[in-house]
Amino acid sequence: MDPCTIWARSAGPGETPQRFGLFPFLAAAAVLLCPRAFPLQLPSCRRAPPPSLLWQMGKRKTMPSAAARGPKSRPKRPRSVKQGAELREENPQLPEHDDEIVDTESRAAKTIQHDRKPNGRFQDIQQSDEDDTEDEYNTSSANAPGDTISNGNDCFDEMETSCSFHRHVSHIITNEEVKALIKKSSKFKWEMPAVDIPRSKWVGTGAKVQGAYDDNLHDVKGKLRDHWLHVLSDRLNSRMCFFSLCNSYRDIMHCNKKPFYLKRNGVDSSTMDGYLMHALNHVHRTRDVVLRNDAKLRNDAERDISDDNTYLDQGFTRPKVLFLLPLKSFARGIVKRLIQLSPLPQKNDAMGQFKKEFGESDDEMGIPEYSTKPADFDLLFAGDTDDHFLFGLKLTKKSIKLYSNFYSSDIIVASPLALKRRIDGSEHGKEKDFDFLSSIEIVVVDHADVISMQNWAHLESVFEQLNRLPSKEHGTNVMRIRPWYLDQHAQYYRQTILLSSYLTPEINALFNGLCSSYEGKIKMVTEYSGVLPKIQLEVQQVYERLDASTIAEADDARFDYFCNKLMSAGQLIDHGCRVLLDSDFCYVQDRHTGHLLAMAEEIAALERTGTWDLVPTPSHIRPITQHGRDYDETFALVAHMSTVRALLAVASVREWSISQLDIKNAFLNGELREEVYMQPPPGYSVPEGMVCRLRRSLYVLKQAPRAWFQRFASVVTTAGFFASAHDPALFVHTSSRGRTFLLLYVDDMIITRDDPQFIAFVKARLSEQFLMSDLGSLRYFLGIEISSTPEGFYLSQEKYIQSLLDRASITDHKTEETPMELNLHLSATDGDLFDDPTRYRHIVGSLVYLGVTRPDISYSVHILSQFVSAPTQLHYSHLLRVLRYLRGTITGAISVACDPVKHELTKHIVIDAYYTRAQVYAKIQDLDEGGLLLFVSSYFEYIRISNFLKSKEASFCRIGEATSQQDISRSRLWFFEGKKKILLYSERSHFYHRYKIRGTKHLLIYSLPERKEFYPELINMLGESENRKCNVLFSRLDLLKLERIVGTSSARRLISSDKSMFVFC
């Protein structure tokens, strides 16, 4: 055998796992001392850490010779005393005689009576400063003082090693087991009923869990057992049910947990207690093994541990348990309950910081008795809804310490977002760090259904970083690391516990793909009865199945069905439509698809207009443009807003119609005089060494706007138009038939005249020169909504105001009667400086443009714009007052009357602050005609459908996420008046508000909702119309959603049937 080779072999079939004796460690010591002289070689049958890892984790030590050590010929394994006993609080009192047995379980039972404190709420218990320096343990010695220290008595060791913990960590998996885990070939073979959960059962892989519902307190440390008997009393048996499943160290998926939004006593606290008890017991067991071994080594310093597997008791780092939670309010409840279930009190030095950061408890804070929001909304957002938190808990001999250093913590509590940012190093002032996740042995993901709302991608990223080899040394004694850590098999020893109120494909995929405990898996299976009996109306529900084998195919098939079969038949446009959406992933996916299509269309336009020529890269070109060489003048003329209002006034008085045109790719029509080169755009493949020499202007060029305007002016001047002396962007054509006015603002153009035939002639001539879109009558120009009525024109900027409120992130619903207080005097020194002056300038600039149609805010904006250079908090508060005033008068507009008398009164633009859409829009259809509510479950589908509707020039409206009551009222108004033929309605909107949107006959469930209770609510809102109908689109991939709605048995028939259409009445 090569003396420079370390051999390790797994046990084969039928063999006992074994480790070789002293020889491998002689080679290991040589590698540690001279890593370059002795390259580390490993056979392929078993993986081991690279030499760099051994060198990092084992500190360089001097190996004593055999003569110096005495009669023994074999060298001992090096052991650092500093990493062992020095961090102990005190040396344990060992028995005076060999036959004396230390009954620490009895001692703990007596001690707990003296140390026990009430744990009904967070306690402010005074602790000595010794807790900060004493009772420390790290992975180099022990991971903390335990409540037992054994002298090695065989009876005691036999009792201890018979528990589930010791059986789990002592097992060495074979290569055959690893291959089976990678193939995921295990099947769920056995089942047992789930207590207190109707129509549900537990199913599992491997051997059946024996006594899962028996009293398994013999697996619990004595100190914990006594404390739980005292705290839980008669509730202990119900907690032990789930604890027993957790104590089997199998991966668990419990997706029928009681929803978080159930009031008070309905919350599933027994499940939470079960996994918290398991986590506490695991931490105590882990450190107890290390402390017992430390005591043995201190008692016998000459002990040879090279061939003794009992001293392999540590991981790379100390943290062993990870809790992943969605919100701070959930984290607060976990920590509170963990302290109650632990016999150790918490130190009060960090409790003040914890309460300040995470808030008070639910009992102290309370939930509002009266709320306009649904119950699930109030319960979810009653506490702190921040989803960015990360901290550690350390269990010492005397207390539980909050906010401990990660590498000295036993438990990590985090949100997926915060942990992902720490892993990536994107957190401000923090370096990239994930080594503290290398030895995690239990992961608990609670409220996975809430995490799936926003941070599921971060959760998956965290799982991919678990149990990796650390990049640095963290005080670890490599000679005591468990072999399955060194073999990089820790992921097969990690237990994952997933809890949710319902099962989604994402949760199922995580459980099947990233959870690989060698012990096996347990999951809950539920037979759903469905929610169809909760439908109060007699509605025909038609389920139409789409053929798809993947999620992407299902999305495309659903969208094609909507466009080709529903839209092409005129079913939605003619009768109105409402759409409901759900997940964020689909929104992003479809928005990305829309961007790709837009990019392809843009590149096609560039090629069609001959924007560039491909030429070899010249040697003299510069990477940037330079004034005077690559461009000269850049100023481009645009129409003044006063000209727009004047043109509208002329058209109103003379009763002319106004048409609107849009020039597509306007800047590409400008011709360049300079020599400009450009790198090919992304997605456009060209031969290597070729660049684009521009023939026409592009949007990024400084001279592009001027080049475009010069080209347009030359074309219309040739056609007989001349530029106005007052506004060069206004072109006038005079003939015997009358005058024609043409106004250009970049690529938007309006044209008006009393002769429609001549206007059509001008449009045709312009279409020969430019690629244009005829938008019909003027309705929306430069962010201004223009409505034509027999009385004249009304100009409003309601959409612009709403977008401004969204950008300002004003979440309340307060309004103000006036934009500014009476006799208010502001100065530059009022209050403290505002921390975000750019935000202030942005809002003021938007308000300046808003003054085009809202002259009532002109004075307020004039005052506030004087402080844009250094705004203060007081200035910003008055700026918010203007925005709240606009919210209260959002339907305000200015009128341009066509009556000459009224026009004289309104030519100075008098504001009508109480203008409503009822004065502007004529009702196209009555409410009795009904409409179609289209429920789309994802934002991806919403974007895809809305883009399609825009291409078909279909009018639609959406009830947005977290919309206010005023928004939904306007949405109903627009829909019922018929101006908005299609109303998009999202599942997220329904979560925030249970709207009774009446007046529709037809409901289309574009994709099934995640929450089953939403389905009957949607159908029950259809009203009392006779011809009510509901269409549901689904695919075979929607089984998990489908069975919660129609029931498990019906869902399986819908999926497996040869038919594609099913009817429920």
Beta strands, then each sheet from edge to edge (+ up, - down):
strand 1: 190-193
strand 2: 200-204
strand 3: 251-254
strand 4: 321-324
strand 5: 390-395
strand 6: 400-402
strand 7: 411-414
strand 8: 442-445
strand 9: 495-499
strand 10: 521-526
strand 11: 540-546
strand 12: 577-579
strand 13: 612-616
strand 14: 657-663
strand 15: 677-678
strand 16: 690-694
strand 17: 722-723
strand 18: 730-735
strand 19: 738-745
strand 20: 748-753
strand 21: 772-777
strand 22: 780-781
strand 23: 784-789
strand 24: 792-796
strand 25: 893-897
strand 26: 911-912
strand 27: 932-935
strand 28: 956-959
strand 29: 982-985
strand 30: 1002-1005
strand 31: 1029-1035
strand 32: 1061-1064
sheet 1: 1+ 2- 10+ 3+ 9+ 8+ 4+ 7+ 5- 6+
sheet 2: 12+ 29+ 27+ 30+ 31+ 11+ 32-
sheet 3: 12+ 29+ 28+
sheet 4: 13+ 16- 15+
sheet 5: 17+ 18- 19+ 20- 14+ 21-
sheet 6: 22+ 23- 24+ 25- 26+
end
